[in-house]
Amino acid sequence: MDWKNLPGSGNIEDRRGGGGGGIPGGGVAAGGIGAVIIALIAMFFGVDPSSILGGGDSGGSVTQSQPQTQPQSSQSQGQTDSTPADTTGQFVEKILGSTNDVWGKVFQAAGKQYTEPTLVLYSGRTSGGCGTANSAVGPFYCPLDSKVYLDTNFFNEMKSQLGGGGDFAYAYVIAHEIGHHVQNELGISDQAERAQRSAQSEAAANQVSVRLELQADCFAGVWGNKTAQYTKITQTDVQQALSTASAIGDDNLQKQGRGYAVPDSFTHGTAAQRTKWFTTGLKGGDPNQCDTFKGAYSSL
């Protein structure tokens, strides 16, 4: 994937201070997942880590916490609307720009206005509308300030501890979080939150979360389909993204973390579900095919 041909964004808030290093090796080598970080990886693709409910080693809720009112750390006073000087920052800026281009056109065709999100690059720890972000929780989207938070060391974590990887897999991570922003723009997140609050059991609330996450996977696939107008997406690129989607399936994470899986505690979807919905978006390029809230849960 030649990401340098993608359109830029400028909507980057760089709080890293001295900047970060390059994307390791231009890609990621396959590797095993250490049991110590299984629970953390399970949260890497959530909406808001500060609002995660119980229900096993991988769990996520879309309930929204109240905005933080305390002063932010000095690290949060980063640059906005500028292109980072390092390779990792430039990569993220290009991927974000391409998601803005894709979703801007999709919304325009539907007669809607797309509000571009901001992506916050940080290192170690920072604060935002959904509370404190730190490297342990990985990338996430905060609907309260419409920002994606990404510790740039995450890509190194993918290389050393998460199977699969590569530039397109890295991009999938970002596109998935932007998928949550799209859901927020369309009011889907609010509807899902209300459904969770009225759910009769934790298992039922978790099913809403799974539907939300799988739709974000599908939206990431839509981005992949449409961004091919700027750069060639190879079968190797696709396989790297699919390997990542499979590796972070709730069933795989739970089996590797504790030896068995508890379906009622799933909040992000199985490996098969995540690859299925990412592939649905990637092949069709049609967000209307991403209605994971339609039909029986067993059909996902």
N, C-alpha and C positions, 0 to 999 in steps of 0.2 A: 504494500500500500504506500503510494507516494503522497504522503499527507501534505507536502509542501505546496502542492497544486490547489489545495482547498482554499476557499475564501476565508479571510481573517475575521475576527470579531471585534476586539478592542474592549469587550466587556469583561476584562480580567482585573481582579483586585489582588495584587500580589503582596502578601503579608510575610513573605519568607525572609525579608531582610537582605541577605547576600545572594539570594537566588539559589537555584538547585542545579543538580548535575544533569547529564544527558540521559535519555532513555537507555537503559542497559542493553548494550549489544544491538540496538536497533530492533530488538525483539526479545522474546522470552523463551528460555529453554524449559522443557517440561520438568516437573519436579513433584515430589510428594508433599502432602499436607501434614504438618506437625500437629499432634493432638492438642497441644497447648493453645493453638490459635484457631481451632475449629469454630468455637463459639464466636470469635471475632469476625472470621470470614463470613459467617452466617449473617452478620449485620452489615457487611460491606455494601449491600445493594438496597438498603432500606430507605424509607422516606425521612425518618427523624429518629436517630438513636436515643434521644432523651425521652421518647415516648414508647419505647418497646415494652410490650406486655410479656407476661410469662408464657409458658407453654413449651418448654423444652430448650434445647441448646441453640435453636435458631428461632427467633421470634421477632415479629415486628408489628407495630400498630400504626395506624395513621391518625391517632388522636393527637391533637396539637397542644403543646405546652404554651404557656404565656410568654410573651417576649421578655427578654432580660432587660432589666433597667439599670444594672450596675455599670460603671464605666468599663469600657473595653480596654484590654491590655495594649501596650504600645505597639505590639506586633500587629494589631488589627488596623493600624493606621497605614495601610499599604497604598500602592499606586492603583489607580483605576483608569480604564480606557487607555492602556498603554500595552505595547508588545513586550513581553519578558525577553531578557537578553539570552537566557539559557535555552538549550534544546528542548528540555521537558516543558518549560513554560510556553515556548513557541508551538510545540505540538498540541498542547491543550488549547491554546488560543485558536489554532486552525480548526481543530475538531469542533470547538464551540461555535466558531464562525459558520461552519458547514451546517450545524444543527439549526442555527438561526435562519440560514438561507432556506433550508428545506421546510421548516415549520412555518416560516413567514409566508412562503408561497402556498403551502397547504391551507393555512388559515385564510389567506387572501382569496383563494379559489372558492372558499366556503362563505365568503362575505364577512369574515371576522378579522379582528386586529390581533396580531400576535405580539405580546410584550416580551422582549428579549430578556432573559435572566442574566444575572452576574455570576461569574464563577470565581470563588475565592481560593487562591493558592496559599497554603500556609505550611508551616513546619512545626510539628510537635503539638502545639495547642493554640487555640484561638477561641473567640466568642462570637455569637451571632444571635439572630432572632429566636432560634430554638434552643439556646443555651450554649454550653461549652462544647467545642469540638476538639477532639484529640486524635492522635495517630492510631489509637486502638480501635476506633469505630469505623475507620475507612471513609470513603466518599459517601455523601448523603445530600439530599435536597431538603431545604427548609422552606415550607410553604408560607411561613410568616414573613420572611423577607425576600422571597423569590430568588434565593441564592443556592448554588451548589458549592459544597465545601470539599476540598480535595487536598490532602497532605501528599506532597509530591513523592514521598518515600513509598507510597502505596505501590507504585510500579515495581520497585525493588522487591516488595513483599510478593507481588505476583510472580516475579521471576524465581525467587528462592523458595517459596512456600506454597504457591497455588499452581496446580497443574495447568498446562496450556499456556497461552499468552501470545504476545506479538503485538505489533502496532494496531492492527484491526481489533484485537481483543481489548487493548487499552481503550481504544475509541468506543467500543461497545459499552464499557463501564461508564464512560461519560455520557454517551447517548441514552443509556438506561436512566440515569439521573435526570437528564433533560426530559425524558419521557414522563417523569413524575411532574415536571413543571408544566408540560402539556396537559396532563390530567388536572392540575391545579387551575390552569387557564380555562379549561372547559367545564369546570365545576364538578368533575368526576370525583376528585379527592374529598370534597365536602359531602357528596352523596355517600361515598364509601364510609366516611366517618360516622354519619348518621346511622348507616346500616349496622356498623359495629356496635354503636351505643345501644341499639335496640335489639341486638342479638340475644338469644335466649341462653347461650352457653359460650364458653371460651372457644370451643371448637368451631362454632358457627362464626364467631368474630374472626378467627384465624382464616377461615375460608374466604372472607371478604378481602383480607390482606393478600392472600394468594392470588385472587383475581386481579387485584390492583398491581401486584408485582409482575404477573405474567403479561398484563397489558403494557407495562413499561418495557418489558422485553420485546414485545411485538412492535412497539413504537421505535425501539432501537433498530429493529430490523427494517422498518420503513425508511429510517434515516440511511441505513446501509445501502438500500436499493437506490434511493434517489441521489445519493452522493457519488454514485458511480459515474455521473455526468462529468465529474471533475477529475476523477482518478480511477485507474483500473483496480477492481477488486478481484483478486485471484481466488482460486479454489483453496489455496493454502491459507489465505487470509480468512476465508469463511470457516475453514476447519478450526483455526485457532480460536475464533470467537465461539464456535459451537463447543469446543473443548472446555472453554472457560465457563460457559453457561451450564454445561453438564457438571463440572466440578463443584459448582456452588449450589447444586440442587439440594434441597433439604434432606432428602433420603441419603444421598452420598455423605453429606456433612455429618448427619447424625450417626450413621453407621461407622464412620471413621472416628467420630468423637467418643461414642460409647458402645459401639458394637451392634446396635439395633436402631430401627427407626420407629417413630411414633407419629403416624399420619395425622392424627388430630391436632398435633402441635405444629404442623407445617405452616409456615407463614409466607414463603416465597415460591413454593412449587418444587416438584420433583425435577430431577435431571432431565427426564423425558419431556416433561411439560415445558421447561424453560427452553430447551432446544426446539421444541415444536413451535412455540409461539414466536421465538426469534426468527425461525425459518419462515413462518407465515408472513411476517412483515417484510422479510428480506426478499422473498420470491414475488410477492404481490405488489409491494410498495404502496398498498392502499390502507390507510388508517381505519377505514370502515370495516376491514376484516379483523380488526383487533378488539372486537367487542367480547372480552372475556367475562363480562357480567351477564351474558345471554346464555340461556340453556342450563342444564343440570351441572352441578359441580363435578360429578363423575365423568362428564364428557370433556373436561379440560385436558 
